[in-house]
Amino acid sequence: MAKKYFGTDGIRGPVNSKNINGDMFFKFGLAAGTFFKNQKKNKQTAIIAKDTRLSGYALEPALVSGLASAGMHVYTLGPLPTNGLAMLTRSMKANMGIMITASHNPYYDNGLKLFGPDGLKLSDKIEKKIEDLIDKKIDNQLAKPKILGRVKRLENGNEEYIKIIKKNFPKSFSLKGLKIVIDCANGAGYKSGPKLLKSLGAKVVSIGINPNGLNINEKCGSTFPKKIKSAVKKNKAHIGISLDGDADRIIMCDEKGNIIDGDQIIAALASRWKSKKMLRGGVIGTLMSNYGLENFFKSSKIKFIRANVGDRYVKEKMQKNNFNLGGEQSGHIILGKFATTGDGLLVALEVLFALRKGKKASSFFNIFKRTPQILENIIVKDKNIIKNVDVKKSIKIANKLMKGQGRLLVRKSGTEPKIRIMGESENKKLLMKCINIITKKIK
């Protein structure tokens, strides 16, 4: 199903470009408002949250205007983690929730993530219906003056989100005696992250909590794990937590300074949940999940299924197979027992709950051997170069050279103008040779 505006995770791109500007955000709001208004007659409400990008101040009013023009009542929440928005969409019984964010991308990008009344990201089918409305005449979607939407700002979004998260754990749960470093990426979790951990009694060292509109994800957060590593060592902390710009991803660091990616977190949680008889069905990973993780699940007799890249596709497979755990190497992890989408802070609490009796992070996470993996991102003008005859030929040659010694994955980024190449093999020399064959042809 070809889509015009939506990618693997909502709509995203450079600010004041073709799709990310005030004019288009008005159209997005109007179209989404029109669609959801027709789904639920009794309460026509949308809630909006955002990360800390400067461009949010330019784009949010346009989005609000579009929604109100469709006849939707709008509540704006300000900076809030993405799953906080999803949770509040459900608890407030809203028709829809919209997160203004470009997640882990630099400040000059922005975008939208849309959630339905169930707190789930929209399906391809619904996104296509909204796209069809975007391209239709505006006049037919505008509400009559008497039934225009009203707009109200809510200041307690982070407090309500923290309350919902804490309800998933026993009241006796305490982090007293633990020193935790948290890097909030100067993003959406900069308020709720430290506040949540302190409320549970932890001694918290906070970094990445001074957003200025331009420093989101800048040499900090889950895409720059060196920051959390050095901070954990410097402060002699028990564990480090690193979020991305909208706090739906998490990368961690143990007390020894070892970086813990999404695959390692998933493996540790799956192993614990299985022993506690909490794991339902198995685990959903993605095409990017490490081959070593797959082998670990095989030896542990845990069913493992790969989905397309994107936590929305992970969640869809989880629902289809009735699994309650899934996620991505990049740190999108969905705890199906508690949430409908990735939530870095929720995952952090689940890990900390497992460590509450004095277990060290290094022993909790060190449970499988990773297959050496190389990732190459190539900036391109047109992502359809992947369909070029010569490029396709180079991919075929590289796969033939691997001869069963590993695997290659070449795909278009769903959020950036890049072709992503991932290779895994114990034979690093061969792996680099195969990746270079494809890289040179694309360049």
Secondary structure, DSSP 8 states (H G I E B T S, - for coil): ---SS-BTTBEEEETTSSSSSHHHHHHHHHHHHHHHHTT-SS--EEEEEE-S-TTHHHHHHHHHHHHHHTT-EEEEEEE--HHHHHHHHHHTT-SEEEEE--TTS-TTEEEEEEE-TTS-B--HHHHHHHHHHHTS-GGGG---GGG---EEE-S-HHHHHHHHHHTTS-TT---TT-EEEEE-TTSTTTTHHHHHHHHTT-EEEEES----SS-TTTT-STT-THHHHHHHHHHT-SEEEEE-TTS-BEEEEETT--EE-HHHHHHHHHHHHHHTT---SEEEEETTS-HHHHHHHHHTT-EEEEE-SSHHHHHHHHHHHT-SEEE-TTSBEEETTT-SS--HHHHHHHHHHHTTTS--HHHHH--S----EEEEEEE-S-GGGGG-HHHHHHHHHHHHHHTTSEEEEEEE-SSSSEEEEEEEES-HHHHHHHHHHHHHHH-
